[in-house]
Amino acid sequence: MLYSAISSVAQKQSFDIASFSPPDGWTKELKEDFVSFSRIDGASWGQIAVYKSRQSSGNIEEDALKDWQDIVLAVHTVESEDKTTAKSAEGWQVMSYSGVWQYNSTNVATLLTTYSNGNICISVLWNGTAKPYMQNLKDFIASIDLDVNATPVQQKDTGNNEGNSNQNTTNSNGETTSSSSSSIVGAWINNFREDRGFINGYRMYTGGYMKKEYVFKEDGSYIFRQKDWLASRDNIYFVYETGKWVVNGNQLTITPDKGKAGWWNKDKIGNTTDKWGAYQKAAKYILEKTTYTFELQISDYGRNLLLNYSKATERDGDHPAGNGQYTSYHFDKGKSIINNPPGLITGFENKVLPKRGN
């Protein structure tokens, strides 16, 4: 039977402050920041992951929102977003966020459940393409035991700054920060989701987005791409730029060699956000050498590259940051969130990107 593994569970296992009974027969994958269990049945699949605990903000809504943003929204464009009200259970506040994202043109339901006792918090993620896998999550959640007396583990600096005079520091939020040139090597993404405002307290996303991505290579070269697919616009905007980068202290200088921008039609059949229509025309695009004041923040669920700039630029848009504002890019573990238009070859599609900044 297709979902024959749904009702059976395995013996208790442990990860971080949690113990639980994973579904029997599911494939286990252990990473530094999470443990996951998954099952594939033909074209259908389900996944459950437990993420490493972290310091709580003292507020379940803030904890749940941060994990939702860092774990889910940082890597997926989510539609039909919803959330539950917080409930109490055995010394823990519990709250969930849910939504739907696309994978290979298939809807994937996602649910992130966060537990917080005001001192420490931990989250469980479920992804699935079919409703029967939801029973696996219910059984898994029912089996969870959490150590209410556990204390947060301080974030370790995993950066390799050997031979670099820049030092890591800790900011007022307890996040490790760095201005090391070696730390920015890799792929960095910025994913802004289009919305139509709030209805009944919930932000209504359209499925549209504005995505930007830097790939900083070890040889001092970079690739910058931008793709805007907006429900409020009839066409797709795309930018491709290459050049050199260099770090001096906390200053990152971007010097472009070549770049171009253009407009494409949307997919006329399914109007899906990951498909391209026909090329329309070139767009005006100015190559600008820009120096940013940058900061690398190392938090519980990854790294963020903050780029501060003093005036509007072609890459950053019409609104200069200034006054302590910035553009934030999240470290991407080797997976691009932007697909190229037909016929464009950037030169790194078949190359393995760094697994982590160091």
LUMVEX-638900 format. One record per residue (C-alpha): residue in three letters; x, y, z. Coordinates in steps of 0.02 Angstrom, whole numbers, plus 50000, padded with zeros to 5 digits. Layout:
> type,c1,c2,c3
> ALA,X,Y,Z
...
//
This chain:
> type,c1,c2,c3
> MET,50000,50000,50000
> LEU,50064,50176,49957
> TYR,50063,50242,50135
> SER,50093,50080,50227
> ALA,50219,50159,50346
> ILE,50101,50289,50413
> SER,50039,50205,50570
> SER,50199,50127,50633
> VAL,50330,50214,50740
> ALA,50503,50166,50796
> GLN,50588,50163,50964
> LYS,50631,50324,51055
> GLN,50780,50424,50992
> SER,50860,50585,51055
> PHE,50930,50745,50979
> ASP,50981,50900,51075
> ILE,50851,50926,51215
> ALA,50717,50819,51130
> SER,50676,50634,51132
> PHE,50548,50563,51010
> SER,50489,50412,50911
> PRO,50520,50436,50724
> PRO,50412,50346,50596
> ASP,50470,50169,50566
> GLY,50562,50143,50403
> TRP,50597,50326,50370
> THR,50773,50378,50318
> LYS,50872,50471,50451
> GLU,50993,50612,50411
> LEU,51096,50691,50550
> LYS,51168,50866,50526
> GLU,51253,50988,50643
> ASP,51096,51096,50664
> PHE,50956,50968,50643
> VAL,50906,50787,50624
> SER,50780,50739,50491
> PHE,50677,50587,50444
> SER,50604,50566,50269
> ARG,50508,50444,50161
> ILE,50476,50440,49973
> ASP,50328,50346,49897
> GLY,50337,50368,49709
> ALA,50299,50550,49674
> SER,50245,50583,49854
> TRP,50358,50617,50002
> GLY,50359,50673,50182
> GLN,50492,50744,50297
> ILE,50507,50783,50483
> ALA,50654,50879,50557
> VAL,50702,50931,50734
> TYR,50812,51085,50743
> LYS,50942,51122,50875
> SER,50878,51222,51024
> ARG,50931,51403,51051
> GLN,50914,51546,51174
> SER,50734,51603,51190
> SER,50686,51786,51175
> GLY,50566,51758,51319
> ASN,50416,51772,51204
> ILE,50343,51623,51109
> GLU,50277,51731,50966
> GLU,50449,51808,50937
> ASP,50533,51637,50949
> ALA,50410,51557,50827
> LEU,50421,51700,50702
> LYS,50612,51699,50703
> ASP,50621,51512,50672
> TRP,50488,51525,50536
> GLN,50589,51660,50450
> ASP,50759,51576,50472
> ILE,50711,51396,50436
> VAL,50571,51413,50307
> LEU,50555,51587,50232
> ALA,50743,51605,50205
> VAL,50740,51464,50076
> HIS,50560,51452,50012
> THR,50429,51567,49938
> VAL,50278,51522,50046
> GLU,50096,51552,50003
> SER,49937,51532,50109
> GLU,50035,51575,50265
> ASP,49945,51547,50430
> LYS,49985,51533,50615
> THR,49906,51465,50774
> THR,49882,51550,50941
> ALA,50005,51501,51078
> LYS,49954,51361,51196
> SER,50032,51295,51357
> ALA,50086,51114,51381
> GLU,50191,51044,51524
> GLY,50292,51202,51555
> TRP,50309,51248,51371
> GLN,50222,51375,51259
> VAL,50184,51299,51089
> MET,50146,51389,50926
> SER,50146,51342,50741
> TYR,50166,51425,50571
> SER,50108,51342,50410
> GLY,50100,51373,50224
> VAL,50128,51301,50050
> TRP,50280,51313,49935
> GLN,50323,51241,49766
> TYR,50449,51105,49725
> ASN,50462,51048,49544
> SER,50289,51122,49511
> THR,50215,51019,49655
> ASN,50133,51095,49809
> VAL,50225,51058,49970
> ALA,50133,51088,50134
> THR,50245,51147,50274
> LEU,50215,51162,50462
> LEU,50340,51227,50590
> THR,50299,51198,50774
> THR,50400,51296,50902
> TYR,50416,51257,51088
> SER,50477,51389,51210
> ASN,50490,51397,51400
> GLY,50557,51574,51403
> ASN,50736,51515,51425
> ILE,50761,51397,51279
> CYS,50664,51358,51121
> ILE,50664,51220,50991
> SER,50568,51190,50829
> VAL,50502,51040,50731
> LEU,50475,51056,50543
> TRP,50359,50949,50437
> ASN,50352,50951,50247
> GLY,50237,50842,50145
> THR,50157,50824,49974
> ALA,50009,50717,50031
> LYS,49889,50728,50179
> PRO,49921,50552,50247
> TYR,50097,50606,50298
> MET,50016,50726,50422
> GLN,49973,50576,50531
> ASN,50159,50541,50544
> LEU,50184,50715,50613
> LYS,50041,50695,50739
> ASP,50118,50533,50803
> PHE,50290,50613,50808
> ILE,50229,50767,50904
> ALA,50136,50655,51027
> SER,50296,50560,51064
> ILE,50406,50713,51099
> ASP,50482,50739,51271
> LEU,50581,50898,51304
> ASP,50707,50933,51443
> VAL,50626,51081,51529
> ASN,50783,51109,51635
> ALA,50902,51121,51486
> THR,51004,51280,51462
> PRO,51048,51358,51293
> VAL,51216,51312,51217
> GLN,51317,51465,51170
> GLN,51345,51484,50982
> LYS,51521,51436,50935
> ASP,51622,51532,50807
> THR,51651,51410,50666
> GLY,51741,51535,50557
> ASN,51919,51502,50505
> ASN,52008,51669,50521
> GLU,52183,51601,50521
> GLY,52298,51727,50440
> ASN,52164,51863,50447
> SER,52177,52008,50567
> ASN,51989,52035,50575
> GLN,51913,51973,50737
> ASN,51743,51902,50779
> THR,51640,51995,50910
> THR,51471,51975,50993
> ASN,51337,52108,50971
> SER,51202,52163,51093
> ASN,51085,52027,51029
> GLY,51209,51890,51072
> GLU,51250,51860,50888
> THR,51428,51829,50832
> THR,51485,51958,50704
> SER,51635,51960,50590
> SER,51716,52064,50453
> SER,51830,51925,50388
> SER,51854,51919,50200
> SER,51861,51728,50201
> SER,51692,51723,50289
> ILE,51595,51794,50141
> VAL,51651,51664,50014
> GLY,51497,51569,49954
> ALA,51319,51605,49896
> TRP,51210,51736,49983
> ILE,51025,51764,49950
> ASN,50896,51900,49981
> ASN,50715,51846,49955
> PHE,50579,51978,49967
> ARG,50401,51912,49951
> GLU,50265,52018,49873
> ASP,50104,52041,49973
> ARG,49938,52132,49965
> GLY,49939,52191,50145
> PHE,49848,52118,50295
> ILE,49676,52039,50306
> ASN,49611,51990,50479
> GLY,49785,52010,50550
> TYR,49870,51898,50421
> ARG,49988,51956,50285
> MET,49920,51904,50115
> TYR,50061,51847,50001
> THR,50036,51845,49813
> GLY,50167,51714,49770
> GLY,50271,51849,49687
> TYR,50448,51890,49738
> MET,50605,51994,49713
> LYS,50760,51886,49732
> LYS,50942,51939,49735
> GLU,51094,51826,49747
> TYR,51281,51852,49763
> VAL,51408,51714,49734
> PHE,51578,51769,49804
> LYS,51715,51654,49740
> GLU,51882,51619,49824
> ASP,51976,51692,49674
> GLY,51903,51865,49709
> SER,51771,51860,49572
> TYR,51583,51869,49598
> ILE,51418,51839,49509
> PHE,51265,51943,49551
> ARG,51091,51898,49490
> GLN,50920,51972,49521
> LYS,50749,51906,49470
> ASP,50584,51997,49500
> TRP,50423,51899,49472
> LEU,50281,52007,49536
> ALA,50095,51972,49526
> SER,50071,52160,49504
> ARG,50178,52161,49346
> ASP,50149,52077,49177
> ASN,50332,52032,49145
> ILE,50490,51967,49228
> TYR,50642,52074,49265
> PHE,50815,51992,49269
> VAL,50991,52057,49304
> TYR,51158,51969,49278
> GLU,51323,52048,49331
> THR,51502,51988,49356
> GLY,51660,52069,49421
> LYS,51786,52074,49563
> TRP,51767,52093,49751
> VAL,51891,52140,49887
> VAL,51880,52164,50075
> ASN,51979,52292,50174
> GLY,51934,52288,50359
> ASN,51744,52302,50363
> GLN,51735,52376,50188
> LEU,51677,52268,50042
> THR,51710,52342,49871
> ILE,51615,52275,49720
> THR,51691,52316,49549
> PRO,51585,52253,49403
> ASP,51667,52201,49238
> LYS,51508,52171,49140
> GLY,51322,52158,49168
> LYS,51153,52170,49085
> ALA,50968,52173,49125
> GLY,50812,52130,49029
> TRP,50626,52094,49025
> TRP,50542,51927,48989
> ASN,50362,51875,48968
> LYS,50285,51766,49102
> ASP,50236,51586,49070
> LYS,50068,51600,48980
> ILE,50008,51424,49016
> GLY,50022,51400,49203
> ASN,50085,51573,49254
> THR,50206,51482,49370
> THR,50340,51585,49455
> ASP,50487,51473,49406
> LYS,50454,51467,49219
> TRP,50501,51592,49084
> GLY,50408,51660,48934
> ALA,50487,51738,48780
> TYR,50620,51873,48792
> GLN,50550,52049,48771
> LYS,50688,52179,48773
> ALA,50844,52241,48860
> ALA,50830,52355,49012
> LYS,50942,52501,49054
> TYR,51074,52446,49177
> ILE,51224,52545,49244
> LEU,51383,52460,49305
> GLU,51430,52539,49471
> LYS,51582,52515,49581
> THR,51515,52516,49758
> THR,51595,52506,49930
> TYR,51487,52434,50069
> THR,51516,52432,50255
> PHE,51480,52250,50292
> GLU,51447,52143,50444
> LEU,51430,51955,50456
> GLN,51307,51896,50588
> ILE,51317,51714,50646
> SER,51153,51663,50727
> ASP,51078,51499,50782
> TYR,51016,51450,50609
> GLY,51150,51518,50496
> ARG,51239,51673,50435
> ASN,51178,51840,50374
> LEU,51283,51963,50274
> LEU,51229,52142,50308
> LEU,51277,52268,50173
> ASN,51264,52451,50223
> TYR,51273,52581,50084
> SER,51266,52770,50090
> LYS,51171,52805,49929
> ALA,51056,52720,49805
> THR,51141,52599,49684
> GLU,51088,52501,49531
> ARG,51098,52336,49627
> ASP,51016,52397,49787
> GLY,50873,52500,49718
> ASP,50811,52678,49730
> HIS,50803,52691,49919
> PRO,50972,52714,50005
> ALA,50989,52622,50169
> GLY,51086,52741,50282
> ASN,51039,52780,50462
> GLY,51087,52605,50520
> GLN,50982,52515,50388
> TYR,51052,52382,50273
> THR,51019,52248,50144
> SER,51029,52075,50222
> TYR,51085,51918,50129
> HIS,51066,51745,50204
> PHE,51203,51614,50177
> ASP,51144,51481,50056
> LYS,51219,51307,50072
> GLY,51260,51280,49890
> LYS,51083,51295,49820
> SER,51030,51441,49711
> ILE,50855,51514,49728
> ILE,50860,51596,49556
> ASN,50837,51503,49391
> ASN,50915,51580,49236
> PRO,50813,51629,49083
> PRO,50828,51510,48934
> GLY,50999,51515,48852
> LEU,51093,51607,48990
> ILE,51248,51516,49053
> THR,51334,51597,49203
> GLY,51480,51476,49213
> PHE,51448,51407,49387
> GLU,51293,51299,49361
> ASN,51393,51138,49369
> LYS,51515,51194,49503
> VAL,51497,51148,49687
> LEU,51477,51302,49794
> PRO,51555,51310,49968
> LYS,51454,51212,50095
> ARG,51476,51348,50227
> GLY,51562,51514,50248
> ASN,51727,51499,50339
//
